[in-house]
Amino acid sequence: MSLLQVTEVSYSYNFKMPFQSKDPSKNVLQNISFAIEAGTCLGLLGTSGAGKSTLGKVILGIQRPQHGKVLFQGHDIYNADKITKRKIRRNLQAVFQDSYSSVNPRMTAESIISEPLDNYEKLTLTEKRKTVISLLERVGLSERDAKKYPHQFSGGQLQRINIARAIALKPMLIVLDESVSSLDRVTQSLILELLNELKIDFGLSYLFITHDIKAAFSISDHLGVLENGELIECYDSKAQFFESKHPVVKRMSDSMLAEHPRDRSLTV
């Protein structure tokens, strides 16, 4: 049984314009199906507006699809009983693109990281602080950072705090929605390296949502391409991606710049 099973999921928004008697609908997701196995990462590639973030919200239980199912460990996340839903929420965490809007600016790093611990664990103050310090150190920060506020961190440091919060409960799956796209290249590399280490150390599974092909390659075991709300192709390797004849995938692969400027060519 797959850790996460998405089956024929469709989602649409309704938009009502002035003087219209009916609400036209915009299909954002159309019959999406895929699975994520325990301990693996699925990189979900797509351009802006492809439906990537909406799919992430559907999987997280934030936006209920009009059609299809999302199963986590065999349980339908939208129709499970309260006890099961609580277990699912514990084991299904997220890290979003904007590290600053993902936290309360009035909370210290210690409070931010300990929030899920307060909701799901019964720890003494000493145990909780020890856990928070351990998590800070695990993501490359220190005990000195525990009492700092979000505005005192760089974007990369704050994203590390968001990651520490996401792994605090040792979840099974983390949805990473453009979690490195707002960072500079050096910080991106460091965060991706950290995510790879955590994946191995904690046995984590990821859904890595991104428009960045190189970032997806660096962390993903499998790749999927989303275009206009449809999952057009899936791949088990980088080679399969580059061998694809699909025009959308070809445009993606052709848009990649070589690592060194001397290897780049200008096509007129």
N, C-alpha and C positions, 0 to 999 in steps of 0.2 A: 504493500500500500504506500502510495506517495505521501510525502509530508503535506504538500499542497497540491490540490487538484482543481483546476479551473475548467469548467465544462460549458461550452456554448454560451458564454456570457455576452449579453448585449445591454447597452445603456444609452439612453437618449435624454437630452435636455429639452424642455419645452420653452419656447420663446413667444411671447405675445406682443404683437406690434399694434400701434394705434389703429383703430377702425377695422380690426380683423375680428371676425366672429369666432374663428377657430384658432387654437394654439398650434402653430406648426412645430414639429419636433426635429431636432438635429441629432442624427445618429452619431454618437461619439465612439462607441464600441460595438462591433458586429461579430457575433459568434466566435468569441475568443476562447480557445482551448489550449491548455498546456499543463505541465506538471513540474514540480520541483521536488527532487529527492533529498533526503536528509544528508547534510554535510556538503551540499553542492551550491553553486551560485549560477543563477540564470541572469545573463545580461540582456536587458530589454532595450534595444536601440530604436530611436525614432526621432524625427524632426519635431520642431515646435508645432503643437496642435495635432499631433498624431493620436493622442488619447492616452499617453503613458501615465500621466499623473492621475487621471480619472480611474484608470485600471488599478493603480496603487491604492486609491481610496476605496474602491470596491473590495479589494482583497483585505484591506484593514477593517472592513465592516463599517466604513463611514458613509458610503453611498450604495444603497441597495440596488442591484441591477433589475431591470424589468424582465429579463429572461436569463436563464442559466443558473448554475450553481457554483459556489466556492466551498470546497471541502478542505478542512484542516484536520489532519489525522483522521480522516473519514467522517468528520462531523460537519454538517452544513452550518456555516458560521451565522447565517441569518435565521435559521429555524431551530437552533439548539436551545436547550433549557438554560436557565440562569446559571446554574453551577458549571455547566460545560462552557458557556460563553465566558465566564470569568477565567476558566483555565486557558481558553483560547487567547484571551486578551493578555494573559501573563506570558504566554509563549510566542506571541506575535507582536513585535515591536517595530518602531520606525525611526529613521533619521531623515530629515527633510533638507531641502536646499538652503533655505535661509536660516543660518544658525542663530541669528539674533531674534527673529520673530518666533523661534521655536521655544524660547525660554521666557520666564517672567523676569523683567529687568530689575525687579526689587528683591529677587532671591539670590542668595549666595550660591556658589558652585556646589557647596556641600548640600544645601537645601534642594537644588535642582536634581542632583544625582540621587539623593535619598527619597525623592518623591515616590517612585515605584516601590521602594522598600517599605515605606509607611503604609502603602495600600495593600501589600501582599505578605509582608513578613512581620513577625512579632519579635523585634529586636530591642534590646536595651540600648540606651543612649551610647554606651561604651561600644557595644557590638556594632551599632549602626555607624558610628564614626570610624571605627576600624575598617569596616567594609568600604566606606566612601574613600578613605585614604588609599586603600588597596586598589580601588578602581581608578582613582586619579593617577596613581603610579603606573597602572597597567596601560593607560592611554598616553603616557609620556609626560604627565604633569607631576606636581608634588604636593605634599601636605600644606605647603605655604599658600597654595592656590585655593584651598578650601573656603576661605573666608572672603575671597574676592567676588565682585559683582560682574555681570556680563560685559559692561562697558570697559572693564579693566583688562579684557582679553582681546587678542586678535581674532579674526574670523576662523583661522585654523585651530587655535586653542579652544575657542568656544565650540567648534564642531567636535573636538575631542571630548568635551564635556557632554555633548549630546550623545556621543557614542557610548561614553561611560554610563550614562543613564539608561541607554537602550540595552546594554549587556548586564545591568545590575541584577536582573532576575534570572540570568542565564537562559534566555529564550531559545526557542528552536529555530525561528525564522525572523530575520530583520528585513524590512522593506526599506531600501536606500533610494530615495527619490531625488535624483540630481544632487546627491549629498556632497559632491566635490566640485560641481560646476562653477560655483561662485568663488573658488579659491585659485590662487596663482599656481603655476605649473609645479613649482618646487613643493609647495604645501600639499597640492594634490597627490604628488608621488608619495609623500610621507604618510598621508591619510590612507591611501590605497595599500601601502605596505602594512600599516597598522591593521587594516581590515582583513588582509590576508593572514596575518599572524593570529588575530582573534578567531578567525574561521577555523584554523587548525587547532588552536588551544582549547576553544570552547565547543568545537564540533558544530559550529553555526551553519545555517543555510541563509543565503541571501537572494533577494530579488533586487538586482542592481539596475535601476531605471536611469537611463542617460541618453544624451545625444552624442557623447564623446566616444568615438570608436576605440581610440587607444586606451582610454580608461576602462572600457568594457573588456578589452582584450587582456588587460593586466590582472583582472580579478575573476573573470567568468569561466566556468566550466562548459557552459552552453550559451548560445546566443539566439535571440529572437528579434525579428524586425517588425515593428508596428508602423503601419502607414494608413492614414485616413480611417483609423479605428479598426483596421483589420490586421491580424497577425499573418503577414504574407509568407514568411519562411522561418524555419528554425534550423540551427546548425550545431553539430557536436564538436566542431573544431574551427580554428581560424582559417585553415586551408579551405574548408567547405564554404566559408563566407566569401573568400576571394574568388572561388571558382563559380560562384552563383552567376547565372545569366539574367536574373531578374533586373529590370531597368532601375528600380529604386535602389537596390543593393549595389548595382554597378556605379550609380552616382555617388553613393556613400563611399565606396572603396576608392573611386577615382579622386574624391575630394581630399583624401588623406595626404598630408605633406610628408616628405621624407624627413628623417630626423636631422640630417645635415643639409644646409642650403645648397651645397654643391651637387647634391643628388636630386634636386628639384628641377623641374623643367617648366617652361612657360608655353602653354598652348594658345595660339592665336586663332 
